[in-house]
Amino acid sequence: MNEVSVIGLGPMGAALAQALLRNGHRVTVWNRSSAKADSLVREGAILAPSAAAAVSASPVTIVCVANYETSYRILDREEVVPALEGRVLVQLSTGSPQQARDNEAWARERGADYLDGAIAATPPQIGRPDTTIFTSGSGTAYRKSEPFLKSLAGNAPYLGEKVSAASSTDLAFLSTLFGAMLGFFHASRILESDGLRVDAFGSMIAEIAPVIGEMIKHEGEVIQAGSFTPPQSSLDTCMVTVKLFIEQAREAGINAEFPAFALGLFQQALDAGYGNEELGALIKVLR
């Protein structure tokens, strides 16, 4: 039985601890409000009397609190720091790439082997085979943590020793997600303005998601290679559709902020002479 400690029992931390328990691990937990551990203790978790005791109880400690600042307030205490020596610290709190770098340096100074992680899921999705947790940092920390990570997510890629990689990849994923969601919300207004069902369209998008993923994959290859010609679909061609978004919004009297934002970027690209290049040439404007 593998031993692991979990510090932080908010909705996500509790979900992590539950998944670890379901997979047969010996789980020690700690939270500033001990009442949040009650249900986990009933499921077999061991409640540590302090954060220091939680870290000392297992060779690997997973931290999942609101942010890195909260993590420091818990771990950077006189009674906790000695317990970190020689142990693996897996940081799954929300943070930026620079915060990951700073946290790694902090952990190393205290003798801990550090792995940074980012959870690309909601609490109910923890433990599923299609759930993803990005990780980066110490290779030895990853290898020691791998059994626990696999209990939490079917997909837990190790992105290498550059500790900021997990956070950067997570932010890139969320940028893609939020961008798609903004597009979907505007799409919902288009549909509503014509009396069509939004839920049916959502279902359709779920069905054709692999095709959308293929398009994104292609643009990623184009950008990485810096090869924007010949285009599969040129910026000139795509601009016709962007202008249609604006026209439809005017005709239907709906909010046009999303298409107006897109129009601004496309127009900059055309003004710069990228009209006959691949859609991915928009990256030049962002650069």
N, C-alpha and C positions, 0 to 999 in steps of 0.2 A: 504494500500500500504506500503510495507516494504522499508525502506530507507537504502541505502548502498553507500559507496564511493569507487572509484577505483583509485588508484594511479599507474601511469605507463601505457602508451598507445602505447607501441610497438605492433607488430602483435598479441601477445598473450593477452596483457592487453586490447587492443581494442576489441578482440573477446570476452573476458569476459564481458566487458561493454555492447556490443551488445546483448549478450545472456540474460543478466539481464534485459535490456530494453524490449526485446521481451517477457519476462515473466512478464511484468507489474510492475517491481520495479522502485522506484524513485532513479535514479542513478546520483550521483555527481562525476565528474571526474577531475583529475588534471594530468598534464604532464609538464615536464620542457620546452618542446616545445609545446606551446598552439595550434599551427596550427594542430597538430595531433588530436585535439578534435573536429575539425570543423564538420566532418561528423556525429559524435556522437551527437553533439548539435542539428544538423538538425533532428536526430532521437528522440530527447527528453531529452538527458542528460543535466545536469546543469554543466557548467564549473566553477570550483572554482578559485578564483584569486590567491590562494596560497595553498601549501600543508597543512598548518595549518587550513585553511578554509575548505579544503576537509575533514580532520579528524573531525573537529567540526560539519560538516553538517549531519553526520550519526552516529548511534550507532555502526555500523560495518564498518571497513575500510579494503579493500582487497588491498594488495600491490603486484604488479607483475612487477618487473624491472629486469635488467640483472643479478644481483647477490645481495648478502646480503650487500656487501660493498657499492653498490649504494643506497640500502635501508637506510643504516645508514646515508649516506650523505644527504638524503632527510629528514629523520625523527628525527635524533639526532641534532636538531637545537633549539636554544633558544626559537624561536617563535612557534615551533611545539610541543615540549615535553609537555607543559601544557595541550594541547588538547587531549593527549592520556589518561589522567587520567579517569578511569571508563569506557573506551570504549574497544571494541573488535578489536584486530588486527589480521588479517588473512594473513600470509606470504605465497605467492605463487611464490616467486622468487626462482631461482635455487640455492641450497646450499647443503652442506654436513651434515651428522648427528651431528657433533660437532658444526657446525654453527647454527643448529637449537637449540641446547642446550644453546649456547651463546646468541642467539637472544631472547629466552624465558626469560633468566635471565635479559637481558637488558630491555625487555618489562615490566617485573614484577617490576623492580626498578622504572619504570616510571608510574606505576599504571594501566597498560593495561592488559587485559585478552587475552592471546596469544594462537593462533592456528597455527600450522605449516602445510603446505600442499605441495603436489607435483603433478603436472599435468602430467598424462601419456597419452598425446594426442598432436596433432598438432593444431594450431589455427582453421583450418576449421572444426575440429571435436568437438569443444566446443559446448555444448548444446545438443549433441546427446544422446540418451538413452544408447548407448554402450560405452560412454566416461567415463573414470575413473579419479578421483582425490583422492589421498590418503591424509588423515588428521590425526593429532595426537596432543596431548597437552591438554589444559584445556577442561574439559567436558562442563562447562557452555559456554565457547566460541564456542564450536561446536554446541551446541543446539541453540544458538542465530544466528549462521551462517548457519544452516542447510537449511533454505528456499532458501538462495542464492546459496549454493553449489548444491542443487538439480536442480536449474535452469541452472547450468553450466555443470553438468555431471549426467547422469542417475545412475552412480555408484560412490558414494562418501563415501567409508567406513571410519568409525572412528576407528582408531587402538589403542585407549587408551591414557592414560595420559603420557606415555613415549614419550616425544616430538620428539625424534629422530626417532621414528618408521616410520613416513611417508617418510622421506628422505631415510632411510635404505631400506624400501620396494621398493621405486622408483628405487634406484640404483640396487637392486636385479632384478627388472623387466627389467631394461635396460641392465643389464648384460646378462640376458636370451635372450633378443631381439637381442642385438648386436652379441652374440655368434651364434644365429640362422642365422642371416644375413651373418656373415662370412662363415658359412657352406653353405648357399645358394649361395653366390658368388663363392665359390669353385665349388659347384655343377654346376653352370652356365658354368664354364670352362670345366668341364667334358662333359657336353652336347654339347657345341660348338665344342669340339674336335672331336665329332662324328657326327656333322652336324644336331643335334637335336634342337628343339625350346625351348628357355628358358621361354618364356611367357606361353606356354602350361604347362610346369612343375610348374611354379608359381601358375597357376590356380589349378593344381592338389593338390599342397600342401595346398592351401586354403580349398579345399574340405575335405581333410583328417586331418585337424588341430585338431579336437577333439581327434583323436587317438593319436597324438603326445602329446597333453595335458594330456591324460590318462597315458602315459609313464612317463612324468615328475612328475605327481602326485604320481605315484608309487614310483619313486626314492626319492621323498621328504619324503614319509612315511618311507622308508627304512633308510634314513639318520637320521631322527628324532628318530626312534626307536633304531638305532645302530644295526640293525639285518640284516646282509649281506648274510646270508645263510638260507635255500637253495636259489640259485639264479634263477630268471626267465631267465636271460641271463648273463652268467659269463663273467668276464673280459677276460679269455682265448678265449672264443668264439668271443667276440667283437674285440679282437686283430687281428683276421684273416681279418676282414673287414678293419681295420686301415692299415694293411700291403698292402691290395689291393689298397687303396687310393694312397699309395706311388708307387706301381707298375704301376698303370694306368697313374699317372703323368709322370713317366719315359718314358713309352711307347708313350704317346701323346706329350711329350715335353712341358708340361704346368707347371705353377708355383706350387711348392710343399710345400710352407711355412705352409699352414694350416694343411695338414696331417702330416707334420714333427713335428709340435707343438704337435698335438694329440699323435703321436707315442712316443714322449718323456715322456709324462705323463703316458701313458699306460705301457711303459717299466718300469718306476719307480714302478708302482703298481705291476707288475709281479715280479720284482726283490725283492720286499718286501714280496712276498708270498701270494698276494691277488688274484691269478689267478682263483681260484675256487669260488670266492665270486661275489656278485651282482655288476653290473656296477657302482652303487653308491659308492662302496668302493674306487673309485678314490678320494673321499673326504678326505680319510686318507692321501693321498699324498699331497693334498692342505693344510691340517692341519699341 
